[in-house]
């Protein structure tokens, strides 16, 4: 008798389950209560690991996202069955100290254990060089175990330079050193596809760690993906742009996962049916890699381009243990570069061997400048340092009120440098004493200023370009880009001067020509973004588009002298172009160096140095040949030799 009732009871149970879901969706948003968690799956085992993943909350002062995050935190605190919460990056909108403090104050009200990852909005425009995010949240990677699963998370860039993302070299080393053979979940802000420059290295490392599932954000939409056999999801934004704030609830069983969206309203919340379920098992690495470790689906220029131009030789090359996010300086036979982890290193140009190395308390994104026996660099610990070139001894330091992520220039015994505290400074090279300070700068500074006898010019992330008197610091003029969004600021580009005009490239994909005396805009040219250069004789300004073209203009006219294909593909590196002896050198965001004729725009040669963005170059002649010192964001340092025959066409 009982067995004959089972089908009927099952139908009744199903009816009430469906009715409960319909009631929740249709009526609960108006009841002022929070819905009870619905089971995401059945038959997968005993109690799962249950956690929330909230991402892309984009906290900004006085923005609607603030209330959205507060609603989500309040809803999370009302749930009793969560093991932990993970914040998947883009916690802030612009990475400012104020935004980070506000986000932290809201997140601190969360009662359940939680972990926070950084995203590109937290890193790319950071006024502190990512120092504040690290100091406030206390870590850039995490690894813990829960319910038989290991959970791994790490940061991603780009660090202060616009480019595709890159899991930092130091994070890669950390991943590679984790114990193998423990079933794991990996979390990062980015999807681990070609959005990340070293995606293939990351995926191969994760497979060796027995990662069976990946979780990310960045796309602001619930999305199912697969990375070379590893199943993955991206989570919706925490913001209410789609009608409700929210996040995802993830349940992990012994060999399966279920993901459901939770929508949060001012007085209620709704947990929807799972939009993703999957069985999870070990993933073998069946991808084929070439001799340089690149998979078949690598979409950009490969190392075999080096076989096409065999005359371009690497005299020496080595891999630093940390990311490098700035250019270098040279004095005699010694070169100097900095790392994002806070090292200043001196190396021999003869063989690349370390001469000395000094660690500083903050991250460094500043390209050093050298004059005589003194090297100057800014640091995100809020200081400008002068070091002895022979041994790295600290000769003096000067404190700013915030981080210093901009780069110095030295002229006539004076150091000119911006900071993130609303000030631009001129210091004595001899002892670091303040010569003058202009303290009404809007937006933080992150690039290298232009200077001559008439003016010092620099851009900021406040949409402004400033010109000051180099002797007194008196304001000469301020130019404001005609775009309302601060992302469109002349902050990454190094300005150049020619024909009585200052030229600057802005992320709105234009080059602007500004009267050097008055600050009035003369004209603009479509197609540039962040990076430009000037010929040695001052007769041409060069820039590149985001889509495989380079062009030259005269300082006197917006008409293009030439525009040619440049082999770069999609290209967004803010690194300055360099022209020397008729050759235009183009560093790219994917580790490729392209050489073109500055007269005709014809491609002369190309060389792949790395998979990551190339920082500002050092280029000089040695006899008739070129020498090029290049560093890349992934920590690669290389000295190239290019024969004279390669520099003509």
C-alpha positions as CSV (number, residue, x, y, z in Angstrom):
1,X,0.0,0.0,0.0
2,X,2.8,2.4,1.0
3,X,4.7,1.7,-2.2
4,X,1.6,2.6,-4.3
5,X,1.4,6.0,-2.6
6,X,5.0,7.0,-3.3
7,X,4.4,8.3,-6.8
8,X,1.4,10.4,-5.5
9,X,3.5,11.8,-2.6
10,X,6.3,12.6,-5.0
11,X,3.9,14.6,-7.2
12,X,2.5,16.4,-4.2
13,X,6.1,17.2,-3.0
14,X,6.9,18.5,-6.5
15,X,3.8,20.7,-6.5
16,X,4.7,22.4,-3.3
17,X,8.3,22.9,-4.4
18,X,7.1,24.6,-7.6
19,X,4.5,26.6,-5.7
20,X,7.2,27.8,-3.2
21,X,9.5,29.0,-6.0
22,X,6.6,30.8,-7.8
23,X,5.6,32.5,-4.5
24,X,9.2,33.5,-3.8
25,X,9.7,35.0,-7.3
26,X,6.3,36.7,-7.6
27,X,5.5,37.9,-4.1
28,X,8.5,37.8,-1.8
29,X,10.2,41.0,-3.1
30,X,7.3,42.9,-1.5
31,X,7.0,41.1,1.8
32,X,10.0,42.7,3.6
33,X,11.5,39.3,4.4
34,X,14.5,37.3,3.1
35,X,13.9,34.0,1.4
36,X,15.2,30.8,2.9
37,X,18.0,29.2,0.9
38,X,16.8,26.7,-1.6
39,X,18.7,23.5,-2.2
40,X,20.7,23.9,-5.4
41,X,20.9,20.2,-6.3
42,X,20.1,16.8,-4.9
43,X,21.8,13.4,-5.0
44,X,25.3,14.8,-5.1
45,X,26.3,13.7,-1.6
46,X,26.1,15.0,2.0
47,X,26.3,18.7,3.1
48,X,28.1,20.7,0.5
49,X,30.6,23.5,0.9
50,X,28.4,26.5,0.4
51,X,29.8,29.9,-0.3
52,X,28.9,33.3,-1.9
53,X,30.9,34.8,-4.8
54,X,30.3,38.6,-5.2
55,X,32.3,40.5,-7.8
56,X,32.5,43.8,-9.7
57,X,30.9,46.0,-7.1
58,X,32.8,49.1,-8.3
59,X,32.6,51.2,-5.2
60,X,32.8,54.9,-5.7
61,X,32.0,57.8,-3.4
62,X,28.3,58.8,-3.6
63,X,27.6,56.1,-6.3
64,X,24.6,53.8,-6.3
65,X,27.0,50.9,-6.0
66,X,27.6,51.7,-2.3
67,X,24.0,51.0,-1.4
68,X,24.1,47.9,-3.6
69,X,27.0,46.5,-1.7
70,X,25.4,47.3,1.6
71,X,22.2,45.5,0.6
72,X,24.3,42.4,-0.4
73,X,26.3,42.4,2.9
74,X,23.1,42.7,4.9
75,X,21.6,39.8,3.0
76,X,24.8,37.7,3.4
77,X,24.7,38.4,7.2
78,X,21.1,37.0,7.4
79,X,22.1,33.6,6.0
80,X,23.2,30.9,8.4
81,X,24.5,28.3,6.0
82,X,27.4,30.1,4.3
83,X,30.9,28.8,4.9
84,X,32.6,31.9,3.5
85,X,32.3,34.7,1.0
86,X,34.8,35.6,-1.8
87,X,34.9,39.0,-3.4
88,X,36.1,38.6,-7.0
89,X,37.8,41.9,-7.8
90,X,36.9,45.4,-9.1
91,X,36.0,46.2,-5.5
92,X,36.5,49.8,-6.4
93,X,35.9,51.8,-9.5
94,X,39.2,53.7,-9.7
95,X,41.4,52.2,-7.1
96,X,41.6,55.4,-5.1
97,X,42.5,55.3,-1.4
98,X,39.2,56.9,-0.6
99,X,37.3,54.2,-2.5
100,X,39.3,51.4,-0.9
101,X,38.6,52.8,2.6
102,X,34.9,53.0,1.8
103,X,34.7,49.5,0.4
104,X,36.7,48.1,3.4
105,X,34.3,49.8,5.9
106,X,31.3,48.2,4.2
107,X,32.9,44.7,3.8
108,X,34.0,44.8,7.5
109,X,30.4,44.6,8.5
110,X,30.2,41.1,7.0
111,X,29.9,38.6,9.8
112,X,31.0,35.5,7.8
113,X,34.6,34.7,6.9
114,X,35.6,36.3,3.6
115,X,38.4,36.8,1.1
116,X,39.1,39.7,-1.3
117,X,40.7,39.7,-4.7
118,X,41.8,42.7,-6.7
119,X,40.6,43.4,-10.2
120,X,41.8,45.7,-13.0
121,X,39.8,48.7,-11.7
122,X,41.6,48.3,-8.4
123,X,45.1,48.0,-10.0
124,X,45.2,49.9,-13.3
125,X,44.4,53.4,-12.0
126,X,45.6,53.0,-8.5
127,X,46.9,56.2,-7.0
128,X,49.0,54.2,-4.5
129,X,50.4,51.7,-7.0
130,X,48.3,49.0,-5.4
131,X,50.0,49.6,-2.1
132,X,46.8,50.7,-0.3
133,X,44.8,47.7,-1.5
134,X,47.6,45.4,-0.2
135,X,48.0,47.1,3.1
136,X,44.2,47.4,3.8
137,X,43.2,43.9,2.9
138,X,46.6,42.3,3.9
139,X,47.3,39.9,1.1
140,X,47.3,39.4,-2.7
141,X,46.9,35.6,-2.7
142,X,45.0,33.2,-0.5
143,X,44.9,29.4,-0.1
144,X,42.7,27.5,2.3
145,X,40.8,24.2,2.6
146,X,37.2,23.6,3.3
147,X,35.1,20.4,3.1
148,X,37.7,18.4,1.2
149,X,38.4,21.2,-1.4
150,X,41.3,23.5,-1.6
151,X,40.5,27.1,-2.6
152,X,43.1,29.2,-4.4
153,X,42.9,32.8,-5.4
154,X,45.4,35.4,-6.6
155,X,45.6,38.9,-8.0
156,X,45.9,40.0,-11.6
157,X,46.9,43.1,-13.4
158,X,47.4,45.1,-15.4
159,X,49.6,46.9,-12.7
160,X,49.3,50.6,-13.5
161,X,49.8,50.1,-17.2
162,X,46.9,49.6,-19.6
163,X,47.3,46.2,-21.3
164,X,45.6,42.8,-21.2
165,X,45.8,41.2,-17.8
166,X,48.7,39.3,-16.5
167,X,48.9,37.0,-13.5
168,X,52.1,38.5,-11.9
169,X,55.3,36.5,-12.1
170,X,55.5,36.4,-8.3
171,X,52.0,34.9,-8.2
172,X,52.9,32.3,-10.8
173,X,55.9,31.3,-8.7
174,X,53.6,31.1,-5.7
175,X,51.1,28.9,-7.6
176,X,53.9,26.6,-8.9
177,X,55.1,26.0,-5.3
178,X,51.8,25.0,-3.9
179,X,51.5,21.2,-3.1
180,X,50.2,19.1,-6.0
181,X,47.4,16.6,-6.0
182,X,44.7,18.3,-3.9
183,X,41.4,18.8,-5.7
184,X,41.1,22.6,-6.0
185,X,39.0,25.6,-7.0
186,X,40.8,28.6,-8.5
187,X,39.5,32.1,-8.3
188,X,40.7,35.2,-10.2
189,X,39.0,38.4,-11.4
190,X,39.7,37.6,-15.0
191,X,38.6,34.8,-17.3
192,X,41.6,32.6,-17.9
193,X,41.4,33.0,-21.7
194,X,43.2,35.4,-24.0
195,X,42.1,38.2,-21.7
196,X,45.2,37.2,-19.7
197,X,48.6,37.4,-21.4
198,X,50.0,34.3,-19.7
199,X,46.7,32.4,-19.7
200,X,48.3,29.2,-21.1
201,X,51.0,29.2,-18.3
202,X,48.3,29.7,-15.7
203,X,46.1,26.9,-17.1
204,X,48.9,24.5,-17.3
205,X,50.0,25.2,-13.7
206,X,46.4,24.9,-12.5
207,X,46.0,21.5,-14.1
208,X,49.2,20.3,-12.3
209,X,47.6,21.5,-9.0
210,X,44.4,19.4,-9.7
211,X,42.2,22.5,-10.2
212,X,38.8,21.2,-11.3
213,X,36.8,24.4,-11.5
214,X,37.5,28.1,-11.9
215,X,35.5,31.2,-10.9
216,X,35.9,34.7,-12.1
217,X,34.2,38.0,-12.8
218,X,35.1,41.0,-15.1
219,X,32.3,40.4,-17.7
220,X,29.5,41.5,-15.3
221,X,27.3,38.6,-16.5
222,X,26.8,35.0,-15.4
223,X,28.7,33.0,-18.0
224,X,29.8,29.4,-18.4
225,X,33.3,28.9,-20.0
226,X,35.9,26.2,-20.3
227,X,39.7,26.8,-20.2
228,X,41.5,24.0,-22.0
229,X,39.3,21.4,-20.3
230,X,38.8,23.1,-16.9
231,X,35.1,24.1,-16.5
232,X,34.6,27.7,-15.3
233,X,32.0,30.3,-14.6
234,X,32.1,34.1,-14.4
235,X,29.7,35.8,-12.0
236,X,27.3,38.7,-12.5
237,X,28.2,42.2,-11.1
238,X,27.1,42.9,-7.6
239,X,25.6,46.2,-8.9
240,X,21.9,46.7,-9.6
241,X,22.3,47.6,-13.2
242,X,20.1,44.7,-14.3
243,X,17.3,45.5,-11.9
244,X,18.7,44.1,-8.6
245,X,21.9,43.9,-6.7
246,X,23.2,40.4,-6.2
247,X,25.8,37.7,-6.3
248,X,26.0,33.9,-6.8
249,X,25.7,31.1,-4.3
250,X,28.0,28.1,-5.1
251,X,27.5,24.6,-3.6
252,X,30.4,22.2,-4.0
253,X,29.9,18.5,-3.4
254,X,32.4,15.7,-3.5
255,X,32.5,15.6,-7.3
256,X,30.1,18.3,-8.5
257,X,29.1,22.0,-8.4
258,X,26.0,24.0,-8.7
259,X,25.8,27.8,-9.1
260,X,22.7,29.9,-8.5
261,X,22.1,33.6,-8.7
262,X,20.8,35.5,-5.7
263,X,19.0,38.8,-6.4
264,X,18.9,41.3,-3.6
265,X,16.2,44.0,-3.3
266,X,15.9,46.7,-0.6
267,X,13.5,44.5,1.5
268,X,13.9,41.0,0.2
269,X,16.1,38.6,-1.7
270,X,15.4,35.8,-4.2
271,X,17.5,32.7,-4.8
272,X,16.9,31.5,-8.4
273,X,17.2,28.0,-9.7
274,X,20.8,27.0,-10.5
275,X,22.0,28.3,-13.8
276,X,25.1,26.1,-13.9
277,X,25.7,22.5,-12.7
278,X,28.6,20.2,-13.6
279,X,30.4,17.1,-12.6
280,X,34.0,17.9,-11.5
281,X,36.9,15.5,-12.1
282,X,40.7,15.7,-12.6
283,X,41.6,17.5,-15.8
284,X,44.6,16.2,-17.8
285,X,46.7,18.6,-19.8
286,X,46.2,17.4,-23.3
287,X,47.1,20.8,-24.9
288,X,50.1,20.8,-27.3
289,X,52.7,23.5,-26.7
290,X,55.4,24.7,-29.0
291,X,59.1,25.0,-28.0
292,X,58.4,28.3,-26.3
293,X,55.5,27.0,-24.3
294,X,52.8,28.6,-26.3
295,X,49.6,26.6,-27.1
296,X,48.1,26.2,-30.6
297,X,45.3,28.6,-29.8
298,X,47.8,31.4,-28.8
299,X,46.2,34.2,-30.9
300,X,49.1,36.7,-31.2
301,X,52.5,37.0,-32.8
302,X,54.6,34.0,-31.8
303,X,58.3,33.5,-31.2
304,X,58.8,32.1,-34.7
305,X,58.9,35.8,-35.9
306,X,62.4,35.8,-34.5
307,X,63.4,33.2,-37.1
308,X,62.1,35.5,-39.8
309,X,64.6,38.2,-38.7
310,X,67.6,36.2,-37.4
311,X,69.9,39.2,-37.4
312,X,68.2,40.6,-34.4
313,X,70.2,38.9,-31.6
314,X,69.6,38.6,-27.8
315,X,73.1,39.3,-26.4
316,X,71.7,38.2,-23.0
317,X,68.4,37.8,-21.3
318,X,67.2,36.8,-17.9
319,X,64.0,36.4,-15.9
320,X,63.5,38.5,-12.8
321,X,61.5,36.9,-10.0
322,X,59.1,39.8,-9.9
323,X,57.1,41.9,-12.4
324,X,58.7,45.0,-13.9
325,X,56.3,47.8,-14.6
326,X,58.7,50.7,-15.5
327,X,61.6,51.5,-17.8
328,X,65.3,51.6,-17.1
329,X,68.2,54.1,-16.8
330,X,71.8,53.7,-17.9
331,X,75.1,55.1,-16.6
332,X,78.3,53.9,-18.2
333,X,78.3,50.1,-18.3
334,X,75.5,49.8,-15.7
335,X,71.7,49.7,-16.2
336,X,69.1,50.3,-13.5
337,X,65.6,49.0,-13.3
338,X,62.8,48.6,-10.7
339,X,60.3,45.9,-9.8
340,X,56.7,46.1,-8.7
341,X,57.7,44.3,-5.5
342,X,59.9,47.3,-4.4
343,X,63.4,46.4,-5.7
344,X,65.8,48.7,-7.4
345,X,68.5,46.7,-9.2
346,X,71.7,47.5,-11.0
347,X,73.0,45.2,-13.7
348,X,76.0,45.0,-15.9
349,X,75.3,45.8,-19.6
350,X,78.1,43.4,-20.5
351,X,76.4,40.2,-19.3
352,X,73.2,41.2,-17.4
353,X,74.7,40.1,-14.0
354,X,73.5,41.9,-10.9
355,X,75.8,44.6,-9.6
356,X,73.6,45.4,-6.6
357,X,70.0,45.2,-5.5
358,X,68.1,47.2,-2.8
359,X,64.6,46.5,-1.4
360,X,62.2,49.3,-0.5
361,X,59.1,49.2,1.7
362,X,56.6,49.9,-1.1
363,X,55.9,48.8,-4.7
364,X,57.8,50.7,-7.4
365,X,56.2,51.7,-10.7
366,X,58.6,54.6,-11.3
367,X,61.2,54.6,-14.1
368,X,64.5,55.8,-12.5
369,X,66.5,58.8,-13.7
370,X,70.2,59.1,-13.4
371,X,72.7,62.0,-13.5
372,X,76.3,61.6,-12.6
373,X,76.6,59.3,-9.6
374,X,73.0,59.7,-8.4
375,X,69.9,57.6,-9.3
376,X,66.5,58.9,-8.4
377,X,63.2,56.9,-8.2
378,X,59.7,57.3,-6.7
379,X,58.2,54.6,-4.4
380,X,54.6,53.8,-3.4
381,X,55.7,54.1,0.3
382,X,55.3,57.9,-0.3
383,X,59.0,58.7,-0.7
384,X,61.4,59.9,-3.5
385,X,64.8,58.2,-3.1
386,X,68.2,59.1,-4.3
387,X,70.7,56.3,-4.5
388,X,74.4,56.0,-5.2
389,X,74.9,54.4,-8.6
390,X,77.9,52.4,-7.5
391,X,76.4,50.6,-4.5
392,X,72.7,51.5,-4.1
393,X,73.4,53.4,-0.9
394,X,70.5,55.8,0.0
395,X,71.8,59.3,-0.3
396,X,68.6,61.1,0.6
397,X,64.9,60.7,0.6
398,X,62.0,63.2,0.4
399,X,58.6,62.4,1.7
400,X,55.4,63.1,-0.2
401,X,52.0,63.0,1.5
402,X,50.9,59.9,-0.5
403,X,52.4,57.3,-2.8
404,X,54.8,58.3,-5.6
405,X,54.0,56.2,-8.8
406,X,55.2,58.8,-11.3
407,X,58.7,59.0,-12.8
408,X,61.3,61.7,-12.3
409,X,63.3,63.7,-14.8
410,X,66.6,65.4,-13.9
411,X,67.7,68.7,-15.4
412,X,70.4,71.2,-14.3
413,X,70.9,69.6,-10.9
414,X,67.2,69.5,-10.2
415,X,64.7,66.6,-9.9
416,X,61.1,67.1,-11.2
417,X,58.5,64.6,-10.2
418,X,54.8,64.2,-9.5
419,X,53.0,62.2,-6.8
420,X,49.5,61.1,-5.8
421,X,49.0,63.8,-3.2
422,X,48.0,66.7,-5.5
423,X,51.5,68.1,-5.7
424,X,54.3,68.4,-8.3
425,X,57.8,68.9,-6.8
426,X,61.2,70.3,-7.8
427,X,63.9,68.9,-5.6
428,X,67.7,69.5,-5.3
429,X,69.5,66.6,-6.8
430,X,72.3,67.2,-4.3
431,X,70.4,66.8,-1.1
432,X,66.7,66.3,-1.9
433,X,65.7,69.6,-0.4
434,X,62.5,71.2,-1.8
435,X,63.2,73.9,-4.4
436,X,59.5,74.5,-5.1
437,X,56.1,72.7,-4.9
438,X,52.9,73.2,-6.9
439,X,50.2,71.8,-4.7
440,X,47.0,72.4,-6.7
441,X,47.1,69.3,-9.0
442,X,43.8,67.6,-9.6
443,X,44.2,63.8,-10.0
444,X,47.2,61.6,-9.3
445,X,50.3,61.5,-11.6
446,X,51.6,58.3,-13.0
447,X,53.9,59.2,-15.9
448,X,57.1,61.0,-16.9
449,X,56.9,64.8,-17.3
450,X,58.3,66.7,-20.3
451,X,60.8,69.5,-19.5
452,X,62.8,72.1,-21.3
453,X,64.0,75.6,-20.4
454,X,60.5,77.1,-20.8
455,X,58.2,74.7,-19.1
456,X,57.6,71.4,-17.4
457,X,54.4,69.6,-18.6
458,X,52.7,66.6,-17.0
459,X,49.3,64.9,-17.2
460,X,47.1,63.5,-14.4
461,X,44.2,61.1,-13.8
462,X,42.0,64.2,-13.2
463,X,41.6,64.8,-17.0
464,X,44.2,67.6,-16.8
465,X,47.5,68.5,-18.4
466,X,49.6,71.1,-16.5
467,X,52.4,73.4,-17.6
468,X,54.6,75.0,-14.9
469,X,57.5,77.3,-14.9
470,X,60.5,75.0,-14.3
471,X,62.4,77.6,-12.2
472,X,59.6,78.8,-9.9
473,X,56.7,76.2,-10.2
474,X,54.3,79.0,-11.2
475,X,51.3,77.7,-13.1
476,X,51.4,78.6,-16.8
477,X,48.2,76.9,-18.0
478,X,45.9,73.9,-17.5
479,X,44.4,72.0,-20.4
480,X,41.4,69.7,-19.7
481,X,40.4,66.9,-22.1
482,X,36.9,67.4,-23.4
483,X,35.6,64.1,-22.0
484,X,33.5,63.8,-18.8
485,X,35.0,60.5,-17.7
486,X,38.3,60.4,-15.7
487,X,39.4,57.2,-17.5
488,X,39.9,59.6,-20.5
489,X,42.8,61.4,-18.9
490,X,46.3,62.4,-20.4
491,X,47.9,60.5,-17.5
492,X,49.8,57.5,-19.1
493,X,51.3,59.4,-22.0
494,X,54.7,61.0,-21.9
495,X,54.2,64.5,-23.6
496,X,56.5,65.6,-26.4
497,X,57.1,69.1,-27.7
498,X,57.6,70.2,-31.3
499,X,56.7,73.2,-33.5
500,X,55.6,75.3,-30.5
501,X,53.1,72.7,-29.4
502,X,52.8,70.1,-26.7
503,X,51.5,66.7,-28.0
504,X,49.7,64.2,-25.8
505,X,47.8,60.9,-26.6
506,X,44.7,60.2,-24.5
507,X,42.7,57.0,-24.0
508,X,39.8,58.6,-26.0
509,X,41.9,57.5,-29.0
510,X,43.1,60.9,-30.0
511,X,46.4,62.8,-30.2
512,X,45.9,66.4,-29.0
513,X,48.2,69.3,-30.1
514,X,48.2,72.1,-27.5
515,X,49.8,75.5,-27.9
516,X,52.9,75.3,-25.7
517,X,52.7,79.0,-24.7
518,X,48.9,79.4,-24.0
519,X,47.6,75.9,-23.4
520,X,44.9,76.4,-26.1
521,X,44.1,73.3,-28.2
522,X,45.4,73.7,-31.7
523,X,44.0,70.4,-33.3
524,X,43.6,66.7,-32.7
525,X,44.1,63.6,-34.7
526,X,42.0,60.5,-34.5
527,X,43.6,57.1,-33.8
528,X,46.1,57.4,-31.0
529,X,45.9,56.0,-27.5
530,X,48.2,56.8,-24.6
531,X,51.5,56.3,-26.6
532,X,53.3,58.5,-28.9
533,X,56.8,59.5,-29.9
534,X,58.8,62.2,-31.8
535,X,61.5,62.1,-34.4
536,X,64.9,63.2,-33.2
537,X,64.8,66.3,-35.5
538,X,61.3,67.2,-34.2
539,X,59.7,67.1,-37.7
540,X,57.3,64.2,-37.1
541,X,55.0,63.0,-34.3
542,X,54.3,59.2,-34.3
543,X,51.5,57.2,-32.7
544,X,49.8,53.9,-33.1
545,X,46.1,52.9,-33.3
546,X,44.5,50.2,-31.2
547,X,44.2,48.1,-34.4
548,X,47.5,47.3,-36.2
549,X,48.5,50.7,-37.7
550,X,51.1,53.3,-37.0
551,X,51.1,56.8,-38.4
552,X,53.1,60.0,-38.6
553,X,52.0,63.6,-38.6
554,X,53.7,67.0,-38.9
555,X,53.7,69.2,-35.8
556,X,51.9,71.8,-37.9
557,X,49.0,69.8,-39.3
558,X,46.6,67.0,-38.4
559,X,47.0,65.5,-41.8
560,X,48.9,62.2,-41.7
561,X,52.2,62.0,-43.5
562,X,51.8,58.2,-43.7
563,X,49.8,55.5,-42.0
564,X,50.9,51.8,-42.3
565,X,50.2,48.3,-41.1
566,X,52.5,47.5,-38.2
567,X,52.1,43.8,-37.3
568,X,50.8,44.6,-33.8
569,X,47.2,43.4,-34.0
570,X,45.0,44.7,-31.1
571,X,47.4,47.0,-29.3
572,X,46.9,49.2,-26.2
573,X,50.4,49.6,-24.6
574,X,51.0,53.1,-23.2
575,X,54.8,52.8,-23.7
576,X,56.3,55.7,-25.6
577,X,57.5,55.1,-29.2
578,X,61.2,55.8,-29.8
579,X,62.8,57.2,-33.0
580,X,66.5,57.1,-33.7
581,X,68.5,57.5,-36.9
582,X,65.5,56.9,-39.1
583,X,64.1,53.9,-37.2
584,X,60.9,54.0,-35.2
585,X,60.8,51.4,-32.4
586,X,57.3,50.4,-31.3
587,X,57.0,48.5,-27.9
588,X,53.7,46.5,-27.7
589,X,51.4,45.2,-25.0
590,X,52.2,41.6,-25.9
591,X,56.0,41.5,-25.7
592,X,56.7,42.3,-29.4
593,X,59.1,45.0,-30.6
594,X,58.4,46.3,-34.1
595,X,60.8,48.5,-36.0
596,X,59.5,50.7,-38.9
597,X,61.1,53.3,-41.2
598,X,60.3,56.7,-39.7
599,X,60.3,58.1,-43.3
600,X,58.0,55.7,-45.0
601,X,56.3,53.5,-42.3
602,X,57.6,50.3,-43.8
603,X,58.2,47.5,-41.4
604,X,61.9,46.8,-41.0
605,X,61.9,43.9,-38.5
606,X,60.1,42.4,-35.5
607,X,61.3,40.5,-32.5
608,X,59.3,38.8,-29.7
609,X,60.9,39.4,-26.3
610,X,58.2,38.2,-24.0
611,X,54.4,37.6,-23.8
612,X,53.9,40.7,-21.7
613,X,53.9,44.5,-22.1
614,X,57.2,46.1,-23.0
615,X,58.3,49.0,-20.8
616,X,60.1,52.2,-21.9
617,X,63.2,51.3,-24.0
618,X,66.8,52.4,-23.9
619,X,68.2,52.6,-27.5
620,X,71.7,53.6,-28.5
621,X,74.3,53.0,-31.2
622,X,77.3,50.8,-30.8
623,X,79.3,51.3,-34.0
624,X,76.8,51.0,-36.8
625,X,74.6,48.6,-34.9
626,X,71.8,49.3,-32.5
627,X,71.7,48.2,-28.9
628,X,68.3,48.0,-27.2
629,X,67.7,47.4,-23.5
630,X,64.1,46.2,-22.9
631,X,62.2,45.1,-19.9
632,X,58.8,43.4,-19.9
633,X,56.0,43.4,-17.4
634,X,56.5,39.7,-16.7
635,X,60.0,40.4,-15.4
636,X,61.9,39.6,-18.6
637,X,65.1,41.7,-19.2
638,X,66.9,41.6,-22.5
639,X,69.7,43.3,-24.4
640,X,69.3,43.2,-28.1
641,X,71.8,43.8,-30.9
642,X,70.4,44.8,-34.3
643,X,72.8,45.0,-37.4
644,X,72.9,48.1,-39.5
645,X,71.6,46.2,-42.5
646,X,68.3,45.6,-40.8
647,X,67.6,49.3,-40.3
648,X,67.0,50.3,-44.0
649,X,64.6,49.1,-46.6
